[in-house]
Amino acid sequence: MSSSGTVRIHYHRDFDGMVAAAVLATALRDTRGETPAWSSVNYDQRSNWESFSAHERFAIVDFHFHPRAEYWFDHHPTTFLTPELRAAYSPSERWQWDESSPSCPPLILAHAERHWSFATPERFREMAEWSNMIDAARYKSVDQAVFGDAPALRIARALTAAPSPGWTDELVGAMSTGDLDSVARRSDVDKSFQRAARNRDKALQQFPPCVEWRRDKVLVYDASSSNIRRERFAPFYHYPDTHYAVGVIPTRSGFHVMAGENPWNPPPVQVHIGTLMERFGGGGHKAVGGANPHDLQEARRVAMLIGEELRVALTTPQG
């Protein structure tokens, strides 16, 4: 048992990161006598990674490896920022990495059951299944991805219209004690979902004029204007024959370049998007990833470069 003060769980601010934080907080409290707290982390917080969280006991889930993390779980293939950090990792009772896992929660659940004798509540199994679908974009169709109304999908949609950066911390707490239906029925979640649904409808309408070019089933778009709403799957909703989409979108701290393959029309030649994004200071998975260039001009340049590289990969003869 370990109970020397609070352990703060830093989690990636998306659906599977939030579920991962709720799962780990519950497992640590129930099996290891820990007092968990939690707060989100995002890619713009990787600067001075060596000194990250220098004055606290902490855990990290669904985010980059840190050698001082007391507990660490991730499934991203680009989790290690340097070769030295990769060399510092080895699986243990408190660290686990599995890039074959579609999302982070099932990785933590299996580990907690095996190493800490954690009795997994049924609500966490349901959350883990939805995490796999949402994080790995395993939706049955683009219509489910865009218009899905299940509790998990309502929560994930609501996150796109979060009222404040700290709101996800409240939802992690709710997920740690309640099921998806109870979280989705919260008035603040429903209010954010309704706002997000209106944003989605407007985004679908606004998307076609944002397209910079479409060539060889690769699409590049610029949605960097604050007047443009954004919908992750809009490229594949409007242009279902597309293999890859690359776009520029704004964030609270600057601009983000995102790229991904079409889950419903996967490319015949697969490029590892996460590895490609690493060259531009980002990361991600094989099928989706992102980076945060330092300004809009650079973000547009990077998006064009990535789009062209994907186009060349698709049109270069194999063999």
Secondary structure, DSSP 4 states (H G I P E B T S, - for coil): ---SSEEEEEEESSHHHHHHHHHHHHHHHHHH--EEEEEEE-GGG-TTGGGTTTTS-EEEESS---TT-SEEEE--TT--SSHHHHHH----SSEEE-TTSSSSHHHHHHHHHHHH-----HHHHHHHHHHHHHHTT--SSHHHHHH--SHHHHHHHHGGG-SSTTHHHHHHHHHHHS-HHHHHTSHHHHHHHHHHHHHHHHHHHHSGGGEEEEETTEEEEE--STTS---TTHHHHH-TT-SEEEEEEEETTEEEEEEEE-TTS--SS---HHHHHHTTT-EE-SSEEEE--SSHHHHHHHHHHHHHHHHHHHHSPP-
